[in-house]
Amino acid sequence: MSDQPTFTLTIDQNKYLPLDGREVHAILTVGATGGITTQAAGPAEAAEVIIVDTSGSMSGSKIREARQAAVTAVQTLRDGAYFAVIAGTDRATMVYPRGNPQLVKATPATKAEAHRAIDKLLAHGGTAIGEWLKLAGHLLTAHPSAIRHALLMTDGQNNERADVFGSVLAAWSGKFVVDCLGVGADWAPAELRRVAEAMLGTFDFVRDQGDLPEYFRRLTQTSMSKTVAELSLRVWVPQTARLKFVKQVSPVLLDLTGKRTDVNPLTGDYPTGSWGAEEREYHVCVEVPPGQIGQEIRAGWVKLVRPDTGDVLASGNVLAQWTDDLAQSTRINGKVAHYTGQAELHDLIQDGLSARAAGDVDTATARLAKAREIAVESGREDTARLLEKVVEVDPASGTARLRRNVDKADEIELDTGSVRTSRLRKEGS
């Protein structure tokens, strides 16, 4: 079919291990190219749910911007996509279509009807994000072969009990992709991070509510550009080995380790969500038993598959070879080192912000100063600038100290931005 991309999988690693070496690290670069739809082939079926927080805190200019953003998302839908709009308070309410909870096909007429329904949205009530996701899930379940996506926006903190919220995320994890937006400075990044991690999506901070329509347009456009529904990384390791983790490391950090579905005792599928023309990178780590000098083994066999059919779209091998040549075994693969550093940067920021919130000044200072150092070294100028608003370093003495008055919006931007990673810069660039 002409609307299907071509997939490639390349593996970067140093396969050489010292005699007592046991950990094999590899970066998998998965690329999808092509996927230009023709009229004959027709686009992949798309199912989209737009979730707008209409709780009491959204009153005034916020609800006006939210209405405009939802309309923008509807207008961005391609004709023929299925969609619905949900208003989120302490329950989830169908804004469009009214009546039976279902998705409708996007046409000029249904988009105009949705526009009129959205214009009537008012702000009232509480915030129950789990309820919103449940309704979205039920709506999207009716379209099993579609590329299923929800866009969720909130400006406040979830009022549900943690166990209730957690059970909803567990029940719907992997069933559809959710991209989240937090508006203003009163929402909790940790809550939207949980949604994004469970639902293989992103979460972002809208500092200026006037930018909300543009965020909605961009996320909807990205969703509409996807052409392949659900793909998995299928990873085999030998019986004597242990797969320690599988993580997406670019464009954002996403730990897939706990999302494994067993294929057989040696093989597991790790979901990657929907794909368009794009490139993503994954980090796998395999623990192998020690080997003999010169011995080479396949430490992992990775395939990109359609989990429902088992069709293999691309594959590659992770190798291990033991050597007594110190130069070989100590050579660091550039990509592995880069993404290990990016993951460390994220962990340092999270630890530092948590310690700061708990009043542990020493830990917060140490973690955030180290994060700033890594951000500068790895070309993360945006993150380094945000870190400088939270921690200052005396250029003469190198002494770091926390800044006293930090803008809450700067802190949220630092928190949410820590999951994004920079690509490895090519030599000379």
Order of alpha helices (4+ residues) and beta strands (2+ residues): beta-beta-beta-beta-alpha-beta-beta-beta-alpha-alpha-beta-alpha-beta-alpha-beta-alpha-beta-beta-beta-beta-beta-beta-beta-beta-alpha-alpha-alpha-alpha-beta-beta-alpha
